[in-house]
Amino acid sequence: MANLFEPNRNYVLGDPELELIGDREKLAQWRHKKIGPAFYRLGRKIVYRGADLNAWAEANRVEPREPGQS
């Protein structure tokens, strides 16, 4: 698995790296629907761990099929 995010780093809303997976509104929608990457809520602050973002990205990886496969 390639690491899109630094595994030992914490990311907060507003970090430009998070734009890779979605803007603030999209991340808020996913948190509300409980479908996005794992996160911590520390008071009013939202924190994403790099390792959790990488795991979520890997779980959502799509493997393209060869032509002619069903």
ROTORZA-764643 format. One record per residue: residue in one letter; x, y, z of N, C-alpha, C, O in turn; residue number from 1. Coordinates in steps of 0.001 Angstrom, whole numbers. Example, Ala and Ser with C-alpha at 12.3 -4.5 7.8 and 13.67 -1.06 7.14 Angstrom:
<rs>
<r><residuo>A</residuo><n_east>13190</n_east><n_north>-5690</n_north><n_up>7800</n_up><ca_east>12300</ca_east><ca_north>-4500</ca_north><ca_up>7800</ca_up><c_east>13200</c_east><c_north>-3300</c_north><c_up>7800</c_up><o_east>14236</o_east><o_north>-3319</o_north><o_up>8465</o_up><num>1</num></r>
<r><residuo>S</residuo><n_east>12850</n_east><n_north>-2250</n_north><n_up>7080</n_up><ca_east>13670</ca_east><ca_north>-1060</ca_north><ca_up>7140</ca_up><c_east>12900</c_east><c_north>30</c_north><c_up>7870</c_up><o_east>13409</o_east><o_north>1138</o_north><o_up>8039</o_up><num>2</num></r>
</rs>
This chain:
<rs>
<r><residuo>M</residuo><n_east>848</n_east><n_north>-1178</n_north><n_up>0</n_up><ca_east>0</ca_east><ca_north>0</ca_north><ca_up>0</ca_up><c_east>888</c_east><c_north>1235</c_north><c_up>0</c_up><o_east>1819</o_east><o_north>1337</o_north><o_up>800</o_up><num>1</num></r>
<r><residuo>A</residuo><n_east>607</n_east><n_north>2151</n_north><n_up>-877</n_up><ca_east>1322</ca_east><ca_north>3422</ca_north><ca_up>-902</ca_up><c_east>701</c_east><c_north>4353</c_north><c_up>129</c_up><o_east>-521</o_east><o_north>4421</o_north><o_up>257</o_up><num>2</num></r>
<r><residuo>N</residuo><n_east>1530</n_east><n_north>5058</n_north><n_up>852</n_up><ca_east>1022</ca_east><ca_north>6010</ca_north><ca_up>1840</ca_up><c_east>758</c_east><c_north>7350</c_north><c_up>1174</c_up><o_east>1684</o_east><o_north>8024</o_north><o_up>722</o_up><num>3</num></r>
<r><residuo>L</residuo><n_east>-499</n_east><n_north>7727</n_north><n_up>1117</n_up><ca_east>-857</ca_east><ca_north>9042</ca_north><ca_up>595</ca_up><c_east>-638</c_east><c_north>10109</c_north><c_up>1661</c_up><o_east>-404</o_east><o_north>11276</o_north><o_up>1347</o_up><num>4</num></r>
<r><residuo>F</residuo><n_east>-716</n_east><n_north>9695</n_north><n_up>2931</n_up><ca_east>-562</ca_east><ca_north>10604</ca_north><ca_up>4061</ca_up><c_east>560</c_east><c_north>10096</c_north><c_up>4951</c_up><o_east>831</o_east><o_north>8895</o_north><o_up>4982</o_up><num>5</num></r>
<r><residuo>E</residuo><n_east>1216</n_east><n_north>10996</n_north><n_up>5676</n_up><ca_east>2256</ca_east><ca_north>10594</ca_north><ca_up>6612</ca_up><c_east>1597</c_east><c_north>9840</c_north><c_up>7766</c_up><o_east>768</o_east><o_north>10413</o_north><o_up>8472</o_up><num>6</num></r>
<r><residuo>P</residuo><n_east>1945</n_east><n_north>8572</n_north><n_up>7973</n_up><ca_east>1248</ca_east><ca_north>7743</ca_north><ca_up>8957</ca_up><c_east>1309</c_east><c_north>8258</c_north><c_up>10393</c_up><o_east>359</o_east><o_north>8063</o_north><o_up>11150</o_up><num>7</num></r>
<r><residuo>N</residuo><n_east>2393</n_east><n_north>8905</n_north><n_up>10781</n_up><ca_east>2553</ca_east><ca_north>9349</ca_north><ca_up>12165</ca_up><c_east>2152</c_east><c_north>10802</c_north><c_up>12382</c_up><o_east>2445</o_east><o_north>11379</o_north><o_up>13429</o_up><num>8</num></r>
<r><residuo>R</residuo><n_east>1491</n_east><n_north>11385</n_north><n_up>11411</n_up><ca_east>1085</ca_east><ca_north>12787</ca_north><ca_up>11511</ca_up><c_east>-409</c_east><c_north>12883</c_north><c_up>11770</c_up><o_east>-1185</o_east><o_north>12037</o_north><o_up>11326</o_up><num>9</num></r>
<r><residuo>N</residuo><n_east>-800</n_east><n_north>13921</n_north><n_up>12492</n_up><ca_east>-2216</ca_east><ca_north>14232</ca_north><ca_up>12684</ca_up><c_east>-2584</c_east><c_north>15371</c_north><c_up>11740</c_up><o_east>-1819</o_east><o_north>16319</o_north><o_up>11564</o_up><num>10</num></r>
<r><residuo>Y</residuo><n_east>-3757</n_east><n_north>15265</n_north><n_up>11139</n_up><ca_east>-4260</ca_east><ca_north>16275</ca_north><ca_up>10217</ca_up><c_east>-5515</c_east><c_north>16899</c_north><c_up>10801</c_up><o_east>-6365</o_east><o_north>16196</o_north><o_up>11348</o_up><num>11</num></r>
<r><residuo>V</residuo><n_east>-5635</n_east><n_north>18207</n_north><n_up>10689</n_up><ca_east>-6827</ca_east><ca_north>18906</ca_north><ca_up>11172</ca_up><c_east>-7502</c_east><c_north>19588</c_north><c_up>9985</c_up><o_east>-6880</o_east><o_north>19833</o_north><o_up>8951</o_up><num>12</num></r>
<r><residuo>L</residuo><n_east>-8784</n_east><n_north>19888</n_north><n_up>10158</n_up><ca_east>-9508</ca_east><ca_north>20582</ca_north><ca_up>9093</ca_up><c_east>-8774</c_east><c_north>21868</c_north><c_up>8755</c_up><o_east>-8348</o_east><o_north>22610</o_north><o_up>9640</o_up><num>13</num></r>
<r><residuo>G</residuo><n_east>-8635</n_east><n_north>22114</n_north><n_up>7482</n_up><ca_east>-7890</ca_east><ca_north>23270</ca_north><ca_up>7021</ca_up><c_east>-6525</c_east><c_north>22895</c_north><c_up>6475</c_up><o_east>-5926</o_east><o_north>23669</o_north><o_up>5729</o_up><num>14</num></r>
<r><residuo>D</residuo><n_east>-6017</n_east><n_north>21704</n_north><n_up>6839</n_up><ca_east>-4755</ca_east><ca_north>21253</ca_north><ca_up>6266</ca_up><c_east>-4974</c_east><c_north>20976</c_north><c_up>4784</c_up><o_east>-5908</o_east><o_north>20260</o_north><o_up>4422</o_up><num>15</num></r>
<r><residuo>P</residuo><n_east>-4127</n_east><n_north>21532</n_north><n_up>3924</n_up><ca_east>-4347</ca_east><ca_north>21360</ca_north><ca_up>2484</ca_up><c_east>-4291</c_east><c_north>19900</c_north><c_up>2026</c_up><o_east>-4900</o_east><o_north>19553</o_north><o_up>1014</o_up><num>16</num></r>
<r><residuo>E</residuo><n_east>-3573</n_east><n_north>19045</n_north><n_up>2753</n_up><ca_east>-3479</ca_east><ca_north>17634</ca_north><ca_up>2362</ca_up><c_east>-4842</c_east><c_north>16943</c_north><c_up>2396</c_up><o_east>-5080</o_east><o_north>16014</o_north><o_up>1625</o_up><num>17</num></r>
<r><residuo>L</residuo><n_east>-5731</n_east><n_north>17382</n_north><n_up>3273</n_up><ca_east>-7063</ca_east><ca_north>16765</ca_north><ca_up>3359</ca_up><c_east>-7897</c_east><c_north>17018</c_north><c_up>2110</c_up><o_east>-8834</o_east><o_north>16272</o_north><o_up>1825</o_up><num>18</num></r>
<r><residuo>E</residuo><n_east>-7559</n_east><n_north>18071</n_north><n_up>1361</n_up><ca_east>-8285</ca_east><ca_north>18360</ca_north><ca_up>120</ca_up><c_east>-8152</c_east><c_north>17210</c_north><c_up>-876</c_up><o_east>-8944</o_east><o_north>17095</o_north><o_up>-1812</o_up><num>19</num></r>
<r><residuo>L</residuo><n_east>-7142</n_east><n_north>16357</n_north><n_up>-668</n_up><ca_east>-6952</ca_east><ca_north>15198</ca_north><ca_up>-1544</ca_up><c_east>-8172</c_east><c_north>14279</c_north><c_up>-1522</c_up><o_east>-8518</o_east><o_north>13683</o_north><o_up>-2542</o_up><num>20</num></r>
<r><residuo>I</residuo><n_east>-8828</n_east><n_north>14161</n_north><n_up>-360</n_up><ca_east>-9981</ca_east><ca_north>13268</ca_north><ca_up>-268</ca_up><c_east>-11316</c_east><c_north>14001</c_north><c_up>-256</c_up><o_east>-12350</o_east><o_north>13391</o_north><o_up>-527</o_up><num>21</num></r>
<r><residuo>G</residuo><n_east>-11316</n_east><n_north>15283</n_north><n_up>50</n_up><ca_east>-12574</ca_east><ca_north>16025</ca_north><ca_up>37</ca_up><c_east>-12442</c_east><c_north>17368</c_north><c_up>720</c_up><o_east>-11558</o_east><o_north>17576</o_north><o_up>1552</o_up><num>22</num></r>
<r><residuo>D</residuo><n_east>-13332</n_east><n_north>18276</n_north><n_up>360</n_up><ca_east>-13309</ca_east><ca_north>19586</ca_north><ca_up>1011</ca_up><c_east>-13970</c_east><c_north>19497</c_north><c_up>2391</c_up><o_east>-14474</o_east><o_north>18441</o_north><o_up>2775</o_up><num>23</num></r>
<r><residuo>R</residuo><n_east>-13965</n_east><n_north>20598</n_north><n_up>3125</n_up><ca_east>-14498</ca_east><ca_north>20621</ca_north><ca_up>4494</ca_up><c_east>-15949</c_east><c_north>20148</c_north><c_up>4538</c_up><o_east>-16338</o_east><o_north>19391</o_north><o_up>5427</o_up><num>24</num></r>
<r><residuo>E</residuo><n_east>-16741</n_east><n_north>20599</n_north><n_up>3575</n_up><ca_east>-18162</ca_east><ca_north>20227</ca_north><ca_up>3559</ca_up><c_east>-18345</c_east><c_north>18732</c_north><c_up>3324</c_up><o_east>-19174</o_east><o_north>18097</o_north><o_up>3977</o_up><num>25</num></r>
<r><residuo>K</residuo><n_east>-17578</n_east><n_north>18168</n_north><n_up>2395</n_up><ca_east>-17682</ca_east><ca_north>16735</ca_north><ca_up>2096</ca_up><c_east>-17265</c_east><c_north>15920</c_north><c_up>3317</c_up><o_east>-17932</o_east><o_north>14944</o_north><o_up>3662</o_up><num>26</num></r>
<r><residuo>L</residuo><n_east>-16175</n_east><n_north>16304</n_north><n_up>3974</n_up><ca_east>-15731</ca_east><ca_north>15595</ca_north><ca_up>5172</ca_up><c_east>-16783</c_east><c_north>15687</c_north><c_up>6276</c_up><o_east>-17006</o_east><o_north>14719</o_north><o_up>7003</o_up><num>27</num></r>
<r><residuo>A</residuo><n_east>-17429</n_east><n_north>16847</n_north><n_up>6405</n_up><ca_east>-18489</ca_east><ca_north>17015</ca_north><ca_up>7413</ca_up><c_east>-19668</c_east><c_north>16103</c_north><c_up>7101</c_up><o_east>-20236</o_east><o_north>15499</o_north><o_up>8012</o_up><num>28</num></r>
<r><residuo>Q</residuo><n_east>-20045</n_east><n_north>15993</n_north><n_up>5831</n_up><ca_east>-21136</ca_east><ca_north>15104</ca_north><ca_up>5439</ca_up><c_east>-20784</c_east><c_north>13653</c_north><c_up>5759</c_up><o_east>-21619</o_east><o_north>12909</o_north><o_up>6273</o_up><num>29</num></r>
<r><residuo>W</residuo><n_east>-19566</n_east><n_north>13255</n_north><n_up>5461</n_up><ca_east>-19143</ca_east><ca_north>11884</ca_north><ca_up>5734</ca_up><c_east>-19131</c_east><c_north>11598</c_north><c_up>7227</c_up><o_east>-19535</o_east><o_north>10516</o_north><o_up>7654</o_up><num>30</num></r>
<r><residuo>R</residuo><n_east>-18665</n_east><n_north>12570</n_north><n_up>8035</n_up><ca_east>-18674</ca_east><ca_north>12358</ca_north><ca_up>9489</ca_up><c_east>-20113</c_east><c_north>12190</c_north><c_up>9976</c_up><o_east>-20387</o_east><o_north>11321</o_north><o_up>10805</o_up><num>31</num></r>
<r><residuo>H</residuo><n_east>-21014</n_east><n_north>12998</n_north><n_up>9478</n_up><ca_east>-22418</ca_east><ca_north>12919</ca_north><ca_up>9877</ca_up><c_east>-23027</c_east><c_north>11567</c_north><c_up>9493</c_up><o_east>-23780</o_east><o_north>10975</o_north><o_up>10266</o_up><num>32</num></r>
<r><residuo>K</residuo><n_east>-22695</n_east><n_north>11088</n_north><n_up>8300</n_up><ca_east>-23232</ca_east><ca_north>9812</ca_north><ca_up>7811</ca_up><c_east>-22414</c_east><c_north>8612</c_north><c_up>8281</c_up><o_east>-22788</o_east><o_north>7465</o_north><o_up>8038</o_up><num>33</num></r>
<r><residuo>K</residuo><n_east>-21287</n_east><n_north>8885</n_north><n_up>8960</n_up><ca_east>-20387</ca_east><ca_north>7837</ca_north><ca_up>9463</ca_up><c_east>-19861</c_east><c_north>6944</c_north><c_up>8337</c_up><o_east>-19801</o_east><o_north>5723</o_north><o_up>8479</o_up><num>34</num></r>
<r><residuo>I</residuo><n_east>-19480</n_east><n_north>7572</n_north><n_up>7209</n_up><ca_east>-18968</ca_east><ca_north>6795</ca_north><ca_up>6081</ca_up><c_east>-17544</c_east><c_north>7184</c_north><c_up>5686</c_up><o_east>-16953</o_east><o_north>6522</o_north><o_up>4832</o_up><num>35</num></r>
<r><residuo>G</residuo><n_east>-16991</n_east><n_north>8205</n_north><n_up>6260</n_up><ca_east>-15655</ca_east><ca_north>8661</ca_north><ca_up>5892</ca_up><c_east>-14577</c_east><c_north>8013</c_north><c_up>6740</c_up><o_east>-14827</o_east><o_north>7030</o_north><o_up>7438</o_up><num>36</num></r>
<r><residuo>P</residuo><n_east>-13373</n_east><n_north>8571</n_north><n_up>6675</n_up><ca_east>-12273</ca_east><ca_north>8033</ca_north><ca_up>7471</ca_up><c_east>-12498</c_east><c_north>8251</c_north><c_up>8966</c_up><o_east>-13223</o_east><o_north>9158</o_north><o_up>9374</o_up><num>37</num></r>
<r><residuo>A</residuo><n_east>-11859</n_east><n_north>7396</n_north><n_up>9778</n_up><ca_east>-11956</ca_east><ca_north>7528</ca_north><ca_up>11231</ca_up><c_east>-11378</c_east><c_north>8880</c_north><c_up>11656</c_up><o_east>-10463</o_east><o_north>9407</o_north><o_up>11023</o_up><num>38</num></r>
<r><residuo>F</residuo><n_east>-11926</n_east><n_north>9421</n_north><n_up>12728</n_up><ca_east>-11469</ca_east><ca_north>10728</ca_north><ca_up>13205</ca_up><c_east>-11652</c_east><c_north>10813</c_north><c_up>14713</c_up><o_east>-12355</o_east><o_north>10006</o_north><o_up>15322</o_up><num>39</num></r>
<r><residuo>Y</residuo><n_east>-11004</n_east><n_north>11807</n_north><n_up>15294</n_up><ca_east>-11178</ca_east><ca_north>12129</ca_north><ca_up>16709</ca_up><c_east>-11884</c_east><c_north>13466</c_north><c_up>16801</c_up><o_east>-11607</o_east><o_north>14381</o_north><o_up>16025</o_up><num>40</num></r>
<r><residuo>R</residuo><n_east>-12792</n_east><n_north>13575</n_north><n_up>17749</n_up><ca_east>-13429</ca_east><ca_north>14858</ca_north><ca_up>18040</ca_up><c_east>-12882</c_east><c_north>15284</c_north><c_up>19404</c_up><o_east>-13202</o_east><o_north>14684</o_north><o_up>20430</o_up><num>41</num></r>
<r><residuo>L</residuo><n_east>-12067</n_east><n_north>16307</n_north><n_up>19396</n_up><ca_east>-11469</ca_east><ca_north>16835</ca_north><ca_up>20620</ca_up><c_east>-12075</c_east><c_north>18205</c_north><c_up>20871</c_up><o_east>-11615</o_east><o_north>19212</o_north><o_up>20331</o_up><num>42</num></r>
<r><residuo>G</residuo><n_east>-13114</n_east><n_north>18229</n_north><n_up>21697</n_up><ca_east>-13874</ca_east><ca_north>19468</ca_north><ca_up>21857</ca_up><c_east>-14566</c_east><c_north>19767</c_north><c_up>20542</c_up><o_east>-15371</o_east><o_north>18970</o_north><o_up>20062</o_up><num>43</num></r>
<r><residuo>R</residuo><n_east>-14251</n_east><n_north>20917</n_north><n_up>19960</n_up><ca_east>-14822</ca_east><ca_north>21279</ca_north><ca_up>18664</ca_up><c_east>-13859</c_east><c_north>20993</c_north><c_up>17515</c_up><o_east>-14187</o_east><o_north>21229</o_north><o_up>16352</o_up><num>44</num></r>
<r><residuo>K</residuo><n_east>-12693</n_east><n_north>20494</n_north><n_up>17835</n_up><ca_east>-11644</ca_east><ca_north>20227</ca_north><ca_up>16839</ca_up><c_east>-11789</c_east><c_north>18807</c_north><c_up>16295</c_up><o_east>-12040</o_east><o_north>17872</o_north><o_up>17055</o_up><num>45</num></r>
<r><residuo>I</residuo><n_east>-11632</n_east><n_north>18646</n_north><n_up>14984</n_up><ca_east>-11647</ca_east><ca_north>17346</ca_north><ca_up>14320</ca_up><c_east>-10209</c_east><c_north>17016</c_north><c_up>13928</c_up><o_east>-9522</o_east><o_north>17832</o_north><o_up>13313</o_up><num>46</num></r>
<r><residuo>V</residuo><n_east>-9763</n_east><n_north>15817</n_north><n_up>14289</n_up><ca_east>-8392</ca_east><ca_north>15392</ca_north><ca_up>14014</ca_up><c_east>-8429</c_east><c_north>14043</c_north><c_up>13300</c_up><o_east>-9108</o_east><o_north>13114</o_north><o_up>13737</o_up><num>47</num></r>
<r><residuo>Y</residuo><n_east>-7697</n_east><n_north>13952</n_north><n_up>12210</n_up><ca_east>-7549</ca_east><ca_north>12704</ca_north><ca_up>11461</ca_up><c_east>-6103</c_east><c_north>12232</c_north><c_up>11614</c_up><o_east>-5176</o_east><o_north>13028</o_north><o_up>11460</o_up><num>48</num></r>
<r><residuo>R</residuo><n_east>-5902</n_east><n_north>10949</n_north><n_up>11915</n_up><ca_east>-4549</ca_east><ca_north>10374</ca_north><ca_up>11939</ca_up><c_east>-4181</c_east><c_north>9956</c_north><c_up>10530</c_up><o_east>-5012</o_east><o_north>9435</o_north><o_up>9786</o_up><num>49</num></r>
<r><residuo>G</residuo><n_east>-2929</n_east><n_north>10187</n_north><n_up>10170</n_up><ca_east>-2459</ca_east><ca_north>9806</ca_north><ca_up>8841</ca_up><c_east>-2645</c_east><c_north>8320</c_north><c_up>8568</c_up><o_east>-3024</o_east><o_north>7936</o_north><o_up>7462</o_up><num>50</num></r>
<r><residuo>A</residuo><n_east>-2381</n_east><n_north>7482</n_north><n_up>9567</n_up><ca_east>-2548</ca_east><ca_north>6035</ca_north><ca_up>9396</ca_up><c_east>-4005</c_east><c_north>5680</c_north><c_up>9097</c_up><o_east>-4270</o_east><o_north>4801</o_north><o_up>8278</o_up><num>51</num></r>
<r><residuo>D</residuo><n_east>-4952</n_east><n_north>6356</n_north><n_up>9755</n_up><ca_east>-6377</ca_east><ca_north>6106</ca_north><ca_up>9502</ca_up><c_east>-6776</c_east><c_north>6560</c_north><c_up>8098</c_up><o_east>-7566</o_east><o_north>5897</o_north><o_up>7427</o_up><num>52</num></r>
<r><residuo>L</residuo><n_east>-6226</n_east><n_north>7693</n_north><n_up>7658</n_up><ca_east>-6526</ca_east><ca_north>8178</ca_north><ca_up>6307</ca_up><c_east>-5990</c_east><c_north>7203</c_north><c_up>5263</c_up><o_east>-6663</o_east><o_north>6929</o_north><o_up>4269</o_up><num>53</num></r>
<r><residuo>N</residuo><n_east>-4786</n_east><n_north>6680</n_north><n_up>5482</n_up><ca_east>-4218</ca_east><ca_north>5697</ca_north><ca_up>4545</ca_up><c_east>-5050</c_east><c_north>4415</c_north><c_up>4521</c_up><o_east>-5289</o_east><o_north>3851</o_north><o_up>3453</o_up><num>54</num></r>
<r><residuo>A</residuo><n_east>-5491</n_east><n_north>3956</n_north><n_up>5690</n_up><ca_east>-6314</ca_east><ca_north>2740</ca_north><ca_up>5746</ca_up><c_east>-7635</c_east><c_north>2950</c_north><c_up>5026</c_up><o_east>-8099</o_east><o_north>2065</o_north><o_up>4307</o_up><num>55</num></r>
<r><residuo>W</residuo><n_east>-8242</n_east><n_north>4113</n_north><n_up>5214</n_up><ca_east>-9515</ca_east><ca_north>4416</ca_north><ca_up>4549</ca_up><c_east>-9326</c_east><c_north>4490</c_north><c_up>3030</c_up><o_east>-10152</o_east><o_north>3985</o_north><o_up>2269</o_up><num>56</num></r>
<r><residuo>A</residuo><n_east>-8238</n_east><n_north>5121</n_north><n_up>2601</n_up><ca_east>-7972</ca_east><ca_north>5221</ca_north><ca_up>1161</ca_up><c_east>-7766</c_east><c_north>3832</c_north><c_up>564</c_up><o_east>-8271</o_east><o_north>3543</o_north><o_up>-521</o_up><num>57</num></r>
<r><residuo>E</residuo><n_east>-7036</n_east><n_north>2982</n_north><n_up>1258</n_up><ca_east>-6795</ca_east><ca_north>1617</ca_north><ca_up>759</ca_up><c_east>-8102</c_east><c_north>831</c_north><c_up>682</c_up><o_east>-8318</o_east><o_north>84</o_north><o_up>-272</o_up><num>58</num></r>
<r><residuo>A</residuo><n_east>-8972</n_east><n_north>992</n_north><n_up>1678</n_up><ca_east>-10249</ca_east><ca_north>278</ca_north><ca_up>1691</ca_up><c_east>-11156</c_east><c_north>736</c_north><c_up>550</c_up><o_east>-12050</o_east><o_north>-3</o_north><o_up>138</o_up><num>59</num></r>
<r><residuo>N</residuo><n_east>-10936</n_east><n_north>1938</n_north><n_up>39</n_up><ca_east>-11759</ca_east><ca_north>2476</ca_north><ca_up>-1042</ca_up><c_east>-11065</c_east><c_north>2400</c_north><c_up>-2400</c_up><o_east>-11512</o_east><o_north>3011</o_north><o_up>-3371</o_up><num>60</num></r>
<r><residuo>R</residuo><n_east>-9983</n_east><n_north>1651</n_north><n_up>-2458</n_up><ca_east>-9246</ca_east><ca_north>1476</ca_north><ca_up>-3712</ca_up><c_east>-10071</c_east><c_north>637</c_north><c_up>-4672</c_up><o_east>-10688</o_east><o_north>-353</o_north><o_up>-4279</o_up><num>61</num></r>
<r><residuo>V</residuo><n_east>-10077</n_east><n_north>1041</n_north><n_up>-5929</n_up><ca_east>-10799</ca_east><ca_north>314</ca_north><ca_up>-6983</ca_up><c_east>-9766</c_east><c_north>-278</c_north><c_up>-7928</c_up><o_east>-8929</o_east><o_north>433</o_north><o_up>-8483</o_up><num>62</num></r>
<r><residuo>E</residuo><n_east>-9841</n_east><n_north>-1575</n_north><n_up>-8098</n_up><ca_east>-8931</ca_east><ca_north>-2283</ca_north><ca_up>-9000</ca_up><c_east>-9595</c_east><c_north>-2363</c_north><c_up>-10370</c_up><o_east>-10650</o_east><o_north>-2983</o_north><o_up>-10501</o_up><num>63</num></r>
<r><residuo>P</residuo><n_east>-8996</n_east><n_north>-1744</n_north><n_up>-11402</n_up><ca_east>-9611</ca_east><ca_north>-1814</ca_north><ca_up>-12728</ca_up><c_east>-9568</c_east><c_north>-3237</c_north><c_up>-13288</c_up><o_east>-8638</o_east><o_north>-3998</o_north><o_up>-13021</o_up><num>64</num></r>
<r><residuo>R</residuo><n_east>-10569</n_east><n_north>-3569</n_north><n_up>-14050</n_up><ca_east>-10650</ca_east><ca_north>-4904</ca_north><ca_up>-14655</ca_up><c_east>-10011</c_east><c_north>-4882</c_north><c_up>-16035</c_up><o_east>-9942</o_east><o_north>-3844</o_north><o_up>-16694</o_up><num>65</num></r>
<r><residuo>E</residuo><n_east>-9553</n_east><n_north>-6038</n_north><n_up>-16448</n_up><ca_east>-9043</ca_east><ca_north>-6196</ca_north><ca_up>-17806</ca_up><c_east>-10219</c_east><c_north>-6187</c_north><c_up>-18778</c_up><o_east>-11306</o_east><o_north>-6640</o_north><o_up>-18418</o_up><num>66</num></r>
<r><residuo>P</residuo><n_east>-10034</n_east><n_north>-5687</n_north><n_up>-19993</n_up><ca_east>-11105</ca_east><ca_north>-5721</ca_north><ca_up>-20977</ca_up><c_east>-11576</c_east><c_north>-7160</c_north><c_up>-21209</c_up><o_east>-10764</o_east><o_north>-8075</o_north><o_up>-21344</o_up><num>67</num></r>
<r><residuo>G</residuo><n_east>-12862</n_east><n_north>-7341</n_north><n_up>-21252</n_up><ca_east>-13446</ca_east><ca_north>-8662</ca_north><ca_up>-21491</ca_up><c_east>-13784</c_east><c_north>-9418</c_north><c_up>-20225</c_up><o_east>-14440</o_east><o_north>-10457</o_north><o_up>-20300</o_up><num>68</num></r>
<r><residuo>Q</residuo><n_east>-13363</n_east><n_north>-8938</n_north><n_up>-19061</n_up><ca_east>-13731</ca_east><ca_north>-9589</ca_north><ca_up>-17815</ca_up><c_east>-15109</c_east><c_north>-9097</c_north><c_up>-17372</c_up><o_east>-15481</o_east><o_north>-7950</o_north><o_up>-17621</o_up><num>69</num></r>
<r><residuo>S</residuo><n_east>-15851</n_east><n_north>-9973</n_north><n_up>-16717</n_up><ca_east>-17175</ca_east><ca_north>-9556</ca_north><ca_up>-16254</ca_up><c_east>-17193</c_east><c_north>-9361</c_north><c_up>-14772</c_up><o_east>-18229</o_east><o_north>-9009</o_north><o_up>-14209</o_up><num>70</num></r>
</rs>
